[in-house]
Amino acid sequence: MNNLIAFVNEFLSYLLVFVVFVVAMLIAGKIGTTMRKSKNEKEAATAEVEVEVN
């Protein structure tokens, strides 16, 4: 019985670490896509200004 408890304890520990990594990756992806969309909007606005000037 002690072996089962130790196994479950280790399994849950690794599962928690895995979940933390997945959440961190999801947050990083969300931040990255938000930053990229903002950069694309700025570049599009700059391109429109350049077209109007020429």
Beta strands, then each sheet from edge to edge (+ up, - down):
end
